[in-house]
Amino acid sequence: MKRFNPLVLLFFICCSVTEPPFQHRYVIELLLKPDLKFQKAFVDSTYRLDISLEEISKGVRGAEIFVVDKNLDTFRYVESDTLDGLYQSIDSSFVKYEEKYEINIKVGKEVIFKEIQVPGKIKILSPNSLDTISLSNPQPLIWNKCKYCFKNFYIIIPYLRGKLKGENNEGILPIVTTDTTINIFSNRILFKEKDTLYTILVEGMDSNSYMGYLGPGYGELKNDKVIGLVGAVVFDTIAVWIKN
């Protein structure tokens, strides 16, 4: 009787496993922000894992993007001359608080249509800008409830003044909350530098926004060939001094 070699079985199993077929999707970020003069959008796509970064064209050109307001006025976006995938509105300051808009995006053969509601103003009530905050006796961060914000969904980001993406902020993550009060300053790990000016950003997102990273149930683009972030965002910032 021949003895069965387990290595043969292992080889058979390994060779029988196939990777799932690659599914190309467009990746879109378009967030209307009433606090910004010109609106921006970013269009990219997914790529195979075996493609090196050097082979990837960063961004997708040729998209058609326009936004329509309640009066049926149309605001179009144009491509950047210097950065693939970046689009900017031609008109300025057209996004208003608490107004409804239709976002229209055509890229390749895909058409994305999304109705959104820009939230109301968000305002940090306490502390005041340029206050000094003691980590040994921290005070709460307080802001108003944002009208039309996504289920009272807020993101708080602390960062060194002028260094939102600097190396000194490695490890600092946004805080997600549904409350309008948070004792953010008691979390010392967020503040690596002391006796330093920090910026605190609080933002609220449109209740109709599609947030691809949160999965089903958080709005839909009705297009399984597209993922990303489409909606509206309002925000407020203060600068505070942090000391021990």
C-alpha positions as CSV (number, residue, x, y, z in Angstrom):
1,M,0.0,0.0,0.0
2,K,1.4,3.4,-1.0
3,R,1.7,6.0,1.6
4,F,-0.1,9.3,0.9
5,N,2.2,12.3,0.8
6,P,0.6,15.3,2.6
7,L,2.8,17.7,0.6
8,V,1.0,16.6,-2.5
9,L,-2.3,17.6,-1.0
10,L,-0.9,20.9,0.2
11,F,0.4,21.6,-3.3
12,F,-3.0,20.7,-4.8
13,I,-4.8,23.0,-2.4
14,C,-2.5,26.0,-2.9
15,C,-2.7,25.7,-6.7
16,S,-6.5,25.4,-6.6
17,V,-7.0,28.7,-4.7
18,T,-7.5,31.6,-7.1
19,E,-7.6,35.2,-6.4
20,P,-11.0,36.9,-6.9
21,P,-11.3,38.8,-10.1
22,F,-10.2,42.4,-9.9
23,Q,-13.1,44.9,-9.8
24,H,-12.3,48.3,-11.1
25,R,-14.1,51.1,-9.3
26,Y,-13.9,54.9,-9.4
27,V,-13.0,56.6,-6.2
28,I,-14.6,60.0,-5.8
29,E,-14.4,62.7,-3.1
30,L,-16.7,65.7,-3.5
31,L,-17.7,67.5,-0.3
32,L,-19.5,70.9,-0.6
33,K,-18.2,73.3,2.0
34,P,-19.9,76.6,2.5
35,D,-16.8,78.0,4.3
36,L,-14.7,77.6,1.2
37,K,-14.6,80.1,-1.7
38,F,-14.0,77.5,-4.4
39,Q,-15.2,73.9,-4.2
40,K,-13.0,71.0,-5.1
41,A,-13.4,67.4,-6.1
42,F,-11.0,64.5,-6.5
43,V,-11.5,61.6,-8.9
44,D,-9.3,58.5,-8.9
45,S,-9.8,54.7,-9.3
46,T,-8.9,51.4,-7.7
47,Y,-5.8,49.6,-8.9
48,R,-4.5,46.0,-8.9
49,L,-2.2,45.1,-6.1
50,D,0.5,43.9,-8.5
51,I,0.8,47.3,-10.2
52,S,3.6,49.4,-8.9
53,L,3.0,53.0,-7.8
54,E,5.3,54.2,-10.6
55,E,2.8,52.7,-13.2
56,I,-0.2,54.3,-11.7
57,S,-1.4,57.6,-13.1
58,K,-2.4,59.5,-10.1
59,G,-6.0,60.7,-10.6
60,V,-8.5,60.3,-13.4
61,R,-9.0,63.0,-16.1
62,G,-12.0,63.6,-18.3
63,A,-14.8,63.6,-15.6
64,E,-17.7,66.0,-16.0
65,I,-18.9,67.5,-12.7
66,F,-21.6,70.0,-12.0
67,V,-23.8,71.0,-9.1
68,V,-27.4,72.3,-9.4
69,D,-29.1,74.4,-6.7
70,K,-32.8,74.7,-5.9
71,N,-33.2,77.5,-8.5
72,L,-31.8,75.2,-11.1
73,D,-28.6,77.3,-11.4
74,T,-25.7,75.1,-12.6
75,F,-22.2,75.3,-11.2
76,R,-19.6,73.5,-13.2
77,Y,-16.1,72.2,-12.3
78,V,-13.0,72.2,-14.4
79,E,-9.9,70.0,-14.4
80,S,-6.7,71.2,-12.8
81,D,-3.9,71.9,-15.3
82,T,-1.2,70.6,-12.9
83,L,-2.7,67.7,-10.9
84,D,-4.6,64.8,-12.5
85,G,-7.8,64.0,-10.7
86,L,-8.3,67.4,-9.2
87,Y,-11.4,69.4,-10.2
88,Q,-12.4,72.9,-9.0
89,S,-15.5,74.9,-9.3
90,I,-15.6,77.8,-11.8
91,D,-18.0,79.8,-9.6
92,S,-17.1,81.0,-6.1
93,S,-19.1,81.1,-2.9
94,F,-22.2,79.4,-4.3
95,V,-22.6,76.9,-1.5
96,K,-25.0,78.1,1.2
97,Y,-25.8,76.8,4.7
98,E,-29.0,74.6,4.9
99,E,-29.6,74.6,1.2
100,K,-30.2,71.5,-1.0
101,Y,-28.1,70.7,-4.0
102,E,-27.9,68.0,-6.7
103,I,-24.4,66.6,-7.4
104,N,-23.8,65.2,-10.9
105,I,-20.6,63.3,-11.9
106,K,-19.9,61.5,-15.1
107,V,-16.7,59.6,-15.3
108,G,-16.0,56.9,-18.0
109,K,-19.3,55.1,-18.5
110,E,-20.5,55.8,-15.0
111,V,-23.0,58.5,-14.0
112,I,-23.4,59.5,-10.3
113,F,-26.3,61.6,-9.1
114,K,-26.7,62.5,-5.4
115,E,-29.1,64.9,-3.6
116,I,-27.6,66.5,-0.5
117,Q,-28.6,68.9,2.2
118,V,-25.9,71.3,3.4
119,P,-26.0,71.4,7.2
120,G,-26.4,74.5,9.3
121,K,-23.5,76.4,10.9
122,I,-21.4,74.7,13.5
123,K,-19.8,76.8,16.1
124,I,-17.3,76.0,18.9
125,L,-18.8,77.6,22.0
126,S,-16.0,76.8,24.5
127,P,-13.1,77.3,24.9
128,N,-12.4,80.6,23.1
129,S,-9.7,80.9,20.5
130,L,-6.2,81.5,21.9
131,D,-7.3,80.3,25.4
132,T,-4.6,78.4,27.4
133,I,-5.7,74.9,28.3
134,S,-4.1,73.1,31.2
135,L,-3.9,69.3,30.8
136,S,-3.8,68.9,34.5
137,N,-7.2,70.6,34.8
138,P,-8.8,70.3,31.4
139,Q,-12.0,72.0,30.4
140,P,-14.6,70.4,28.0
141,L,-14.8,71.3,24.4
142,I,-18.4,72.4,23.6
143,W,-20.1,73.2,20.3
144,N,-23.7,73.7,19.1
145,K,-25.8,70.9,17.7
146,C,-25.5,71.0,13.9
147,K,-28.8,71.1,11.9
148,Y,-29.0,68.4,9.2
149,C,-25.8,66.8,10.4
150,F,-25.6,63.1,10.0
151,K,-27.4,61.7,13.0
152,N,-25.5,64.3,15.1
153,F,-22.3,62.8,13.8
154,Y,-19.2,64.9,14.5
155,I,-15.4,64.5,14.0
156,I,-12.9,66.3,16.2
157,I,-9.3,66.7,15.1
158,P,-6.5,68.3,17.2
159,Y,-3.3,69.2,15.4
160,L,-0.2,71.3,15.8
161,R,-0.9,74.8,14.4
162,G,-0.1,74.7,10.7
163,K,1.0,71.1,10.7
164,L,-2.1,69.0,10.1
165,K,-0.1,66.4,8.1
166,G,3.3,67.0,9.6
167,E,5.4,64.2,11.1
168,N,4.8,65.5,14.6
169,N,1.2,64.4,14.3
170,E,1.9,60.7,13.6
171,G,-0.5,58.6,15.7
172,I,-3.1,61.4,16.1
173,L,-6.5,60.1,15.0
174,P,-9.8,61.9,14.6
175,I,-12.3,61.5,17.4
176,V,-15.8,60.5,16.3
177,T,-18.7,61.4,18.6
178,T,-22.4,62.0,18.5
179,D,-22.3,64.4,21.5
180,T,-21.7,68.1,21.5
181,T,-19.4,68.0,24.6
182,I,-16.2,66.1,24.9
183,N,-13.3,66.2,27.4
184,I,-10.8,66.0,24.6
185,F,-8.0,67.7,26.5
186,S,-7.8,65.0,29.2
187,N,-6.5,62.6,26.5
188,R,-2.8,63.4,26.8
189,I,-1.7,61.1,24.0
190,L,-3.2,63.5,21.5
191,F,-1.0,66.3,22.6
192,K,2.7,65.3,22.2
193,E,4.0,68.8,22.3
194,K,3.4,71.0,25.4
195,D,3.4,74.8,25.7
196,T,2.4,74.8,22.0
197,L,-0.4,76.3,19.9
198,Y,-2.8,73.6,18.7
199,T,-5.7,73.8,16.3
200,I,-8.9,72.0,17.2
201,L,-11.3,71.3,14.3
202,V,-14.9,70.2,14.7
203,E,-16.8,69.2,11.6
204,G,-20.3,67.9,10.9
205,M,-21.4,66.0,7.8
206,D,-24.5,66.2,5.7
207,S,-27.1,63.7,6.8
208,N,-27.5,62.5,3.2
209,S,-23.8,62.0,2.5
210,Y,-22.5,58.8,1.0
211,M,-19.6,57.6,3.2
212,G,-18.0,54.7,1.5
213,Y,-15.7,53.9,4.4
214,L,-18.7,53.4,6.8
215,G,-20.4,50.8,4.6
216,P,-24.1,50.1,3.8
217,G,-26.7,52.1,5.6
218,Y,-24.9,55.4,5.5
219,G,-26.3,56.7,2.2
220,E,-25.9,55.2,-1.2
221,L,-24.7,56.4,-4.6
222,K,-26.8,53.7,-6.4
223,N,-23.8,52.7,-8.4
224,D,-21.7,49.7,-7.4
225,K,-18.9,50.8,-9.7
226,V,-18.1,53.9,-7.5
227,I,-16.9,54.3,-3.9
228,G,-15.8,57.4,-2.0
229,L,-17.2,60.3,-0.1
230,V,-19.9,62.6,-1.6
231,G,-21.9,65.1,0.4
232,A,-21.4,68.3,2.3
233,V,-19.4,69.3,5.4
234,V,-19.5,72.2,7.8
235,F,-16.7,73.0,10.3
236,D,-15.3,75.4,12.8
237,T,-11.8,75.7,14.3
238,I,-10.1,77.3,17.2
239,A,-6.5,77.7,18.2
240,V,-5.6,77.0,21.9
241,W,-2.4,76.9,23.8
242,I,-1.7,73.6,25.5
243,K,0.3,73.4,28.7
244,N,0.9,70.7,31.4
